[in-house]
Amino acid sequence: MDAIDIFFQIAILVMSVVIHEVSHGVAAYVQGDKTAKYAGRLTLNPLPHIDPIGSIALPLLLAVTGSPFMIGWAKPVPYNPYNLRNQKWGSAIVGIAGPLSNILLAISFGFVFRFGGDLLPLAFLHICLTIAILNVVLAVFNMVPIPPLDGSKVLFSFFPYYWHRYEAILEQYGFILLLMFIFFLSPVVSTVSGFIIKLIIGI
């Protein structure tokens, strides 16, 4: 992978994680919580969202080491679960909004790649394919039920409220668990992502 490909992949990844995080904030705002708005995070300007490790360092490391997939994250958009109208499922709705935005992006650009082959330039189709692939991987990765990933918020919404204390305990070790998952269970993400990508682009 040359420097230009790495630059474009990281640029696409950054904008994808920004849309992901803004979607969390919008989902919370619609449910009555304005925390993200007051924090200035309901914006597509990437600067307030960029996490130096998750948005730049990790994707760059994965790219230069020839990783079969690229993942990353932005600074989490803040929200107050106690402000949400739906106390049972509100956090799950906020949590799933991010991965859902990535799936919608993947479907949109994946369909352009799938059906625009005879009409659009090859370079543009390559960009569309890259956007589709990266967004599917982001969605699948973020639905892993390890705090602070979005899947944990969805999972714990199915449990009684007092179980949330276990989520808080797990979140203390979340970064370590996340690194273990990335380096030891990444084939799971690759396999599931590959299946979804084939469904979208028809290959």
Secondary structure as GFF3:
##gff-version 3
##sequence-region A 1 203
A	DSSP	alpha_helix	3	30	.	.	.	ID=ss1
A	DSSP	alpha_helix	35	38	.	.	.	ID=ss2
A	DSSP	pi_helix	52	57	.	.	.	ID=ss3
A	DSSP	alpha_helix	58	64	.	.	.	ID=ss4
A	DSSP	three_ten_helix	81	83	.	.	.	ID=ss5
A	DSSP	alpha_helix	90	115	.	.	.	ID=ss6
A	DSSP	alpha_helix	122	142	.	.	.	ID=ss7
A	DSSP	alpha_helix	150	156	.	.	.	ID=ss8
A	DSSP	three_ten_helix	161	163	.	.	.	ID=ss9
A	DSSP	alpha_helix	164	172	.	.	.	ID=ss10
A	DSSP	alpha_helix	174	184	.	.	.	ID=ss11
A	DSSP	alpha_helix	186	201	.	.	.	ID=ss12
###
